[in-house]
């Protein structure tokens, strides 16, 4: 459906635009001229693939290791860098996201990267200088198969002047952020991917009506590339109401996200529906066929706040038609009664 693809592009823009505005990079980094600082990972001996510029490390249960990252200040002024060790999650655009400092984690995730990586909250860099910082990673005592995935995020801290200006709404200051990926494993055991479908519900995305299906990756492995085709039907009907088909998606280990099916600027209507969904990754295929309900209260709530909503005038047409029928019946009755009266007068 053409409008469904338009919605997908809008949804992608919703997630990509904020990233562009602050200059966040969700992949291993090289120095960037646009920022005031650069980031370089110091690759250790236990790196699995030394051609990678992010950390891809073979670890042991209980192992403790300092990861080193070089921060370089390329300006003539002192700057402060905020540092975070973030757990990789899947955002609702179907992208592995390393930028969230306090995400809602999936219940299947036993060891979040943020719980085993410790670093200073801030690093001060004098003008035209570089500094090597250490991030201490402590592996869980119990061995595991699969991977732990996260990212080391570095953001230039806003100065007091920038905060004041921002509060007045007179200046927009770009904040450049870098993320260095960290992937930890203990063996070469292949963990087979799996996917599960959970809650299906009506909601709004950027003030546009949609239905979302929560998909979970309960295993300690990346799912990539991932293609999903979702179709929504009215319960008991074979006609497709709305469809969302996308490919090139990725899911972080032990994570979940809400896959959106655009309602194409149509009002939500209370009732029972059926979702048929197929997800494929490599030689793996998952299929679901589930019923769900849109409640009247939810439909009313979202319809009242939705933008670009195409109004449904069906009931106005029905009411207008009913009124027209009533008027015609009344007119026919009145004309008939008048005709009879005229005939009675003629007989006299």
Buried (B, 14 or more C-beta within 10 A) or exposed (E): BEBBBEBBEEBBEBBEEEBEEBBBBBEBBEEBEEBBBBBBBEBEEEBEEEEBBBBBBBBEEEBEBEBBBBBBBBBEEEBBBBBBBBBBBBBBBBBBBBBBEEBEBBEBBEBBBBBBBEBEEEBEBEEEBBBEBBBEBBBBEEEBBBBBBBBBBBBBBBEEEBEEBEEEEEEEEEBBBBBBBBBBBBEEEEBEBBBEBEEBBBBBBEEBBBBBBBBBBBBBBBBBEBBBBBBBBBEEEEEEBBBBBBEEBBBBBBBBBBBBBBBBBBBBBEEEBBBBBBBBBEEEEBEBEEEBBBEEEBBEBBBEEBEEBEEEEEEEEEEEEEEEEEEEEEEEEEEEEEEEEEEEEEEE
